[in-house]
């Protein structure tokens, strides 16, 4: 018996199948158990963010951008998280990812997420925000005690 090869579904195709299965009208999610158990400590996440912007050989054709979302459906949100991770985005907070990717990948992510957003009736929002490395370096953290200068390895010089 010849085994029929299975077509690999794209992210958008997979989401279309979910939508046809009746995702619309999903209840507001319980944010617990959102698959963030593997989210590293805030210190580690900041270290990784700054590692991106301080990389010496960072390709000039790459684009830094945040992807932020508020997605009601647990199924849709889980698929978006997996998609962003596969694309190389780094989770900064529960619903915020940072990416340093080629412009073509940025365009692909923007297009795919726009298609998914438009495919079913929802109150979701997805923001894709380009950011400069200078702005990212000047970030301020509120709510956690973190010595950002130590993490950034800034050298302070005093003149008398």
Secondary structure, DSSP 4 states (H G I P E B T S, - for coil): -PPPPPPPPPHHHHHHHHHHTT-TTPPPP--TTSS-TTPPPHHHHHHHHHHHHT-TT--TTEEEEEEEEE---HHHHHHHHHHHHHHT-EEEETTEEEEEEEHHHHHHHHHHHHHHHHHS----EEEEEE--HHHHHT----SS---HHHHHTPPP----
